[in-house]
Amino acid sequence: MIEEIGSLLQSHWNWLKDKTVVRGLDQQWVEITTPYLDRHNDMLQIYAKRTDDGGLKLTDDGYTIHDLFHSGCTLETPKRKSLLRTTLNGFGVQLVDGELVVNATDSNFAVRKHSLIQAMLAVNDLFYLSVPSTGSLFCEDVTSWLDLHEIRYTPSVKFTGKSGFDHLFEFVIPKSRSKPERILQSINRPSRDTAENFAFKWVDTKDVRSDQSLAYAFLNDQESIVAPNVLEALANYQIRAVVWSERDTVTKELAA
């Protein structure tokens, strides 16, 4: 099983390398096109340049916030500002004049680039705050359900994976006498990409956690049916997929 997971992880790295395109814009700035997709199915792009102190500045050039604004999602209310701030703090990303920015060195470039991309994806999901039918974030629905059933958990836990990348997980249920540690993540828009993004976080983290740890993905099926390829992708990485309409099937095992 170790060799199988290792092969899957290597496939992810190969995909990331093969699908990343680097292009010089001028003598200062370099454009990096990544294979990660936003909600428009456009590849995320970030920009890098050397700073006066020899470090590196990485930025989204204001794309993420600008796109939200022009899609009808403003972040001006206190609650939304707080949510944005919490989201960015979780990845160590700053908001500077509308841009998502991180500073890096040559040694931590890969980790900081990863943090910026993950922050862009997370902030991109805030678009769904502007959709009246959603009411509240799916993550809030999961939180309320855990509280309702008195399932103990620690929210927003960051683990450093085997790769050295930091990964933020929404809920961690600690080990009990009868059950191992369980890591939970809500996926508001289940797709092959979002499933594999969580799978990478889990596989990278699994090697540095207890070998008994388990992962659960709560999939929002309130708006549409979850596609079979999403369930298959999660199963390939030994992640328990739980569609929201069937959440009560795992109540006892999570509460134990």
GIZI-V498496 format. One record per backbone hydrogen bond with DSSP energy under -1.0 kcal/mol. CO is the residue of the C=O (numbers start at 1). NH is the residue of the N-H. Records with the same first field share a line. If there is no record, write none. Layout:
CO = NH, NH
//
This chain:
1 = 5
2 = 6
3 = 7
4 = 8
5 = 9
6 = 10
7 = 11
8 = 12
9 = 13
10 = 14
11 = 15
12 = 16
13 = 17
14 = 18
15 = 19
21 = 33
23 = 31
29 = 25, 26
30 = 48
31 = 23
32 = 46
33 = 21
36 = 44
38 = 41
42 = 38
44 = 34
46 = 32
47 = 59
48 = 30
49 = 57
51 = 54
55 = 51
56 = 104
57 = 49
58 = 102
59 = 47
60 = 63
62 = 66
63 = 67
64 = 68
65 = 69
66 = 70
68 = 73
69 = 72
77 = 81
78 = 82
79 = 83
80 = 84
81 = 85
82 = 86
83 = 87
84 = 88
85 = 89
86 = 90
88 = 91, 93
94 = 101
96 = 99
99 = 96
100 = 60
101 = 94
102 = 58
104 = 56
108 = 112
109 = 113
110 = 114
111 = 115
112 = 116
113 = 117
114 = 118
115 = 119
116 = 120
117 = 121
118 = 122
119 = 123
120 = 124
121 = 125
123 = 126
124 = 127
125 = 128
126 = 129
127 = 130
131 = 134
134 = 136
137 = 141
138 = 142
139 = 143
140 = 144
141 = 145
142 = 146
143 = 147
144 = 148
145 = 149
146 = 151
147 = 150
154 = 172
157 = 169
159 = 167
161 = 164
165 = 161
167 = 159
169 = 157
170 = 156
171 = 184
172 = 154
173 = 182
179 = 176
181 = 214
182 = 173
183 = 216
184 = 171
185 = 218
187 = 220
191 = 195
192 = 196
193 = 197
194 = 198
195 = 199
196 = 200
197 = 201
198 = 202
199 = 203
200 = 204
201 = 205
202 = 206
204 = 162
205 = 208
206 = 209
210 = 213
214 = 183
215 = 240
216 = 185
217 = 242
218 = 187
219 = 244
227 = 230, 231
228 = 232
229 = 233
230 = 234
231 = 235
232 = 236
234 = 237, 239
235 = 238
240 = 217
242 = 219
243 = 246
244 = 247
246 = 249
247 = 250
250 = 254
251 = 255
252 = 256
//
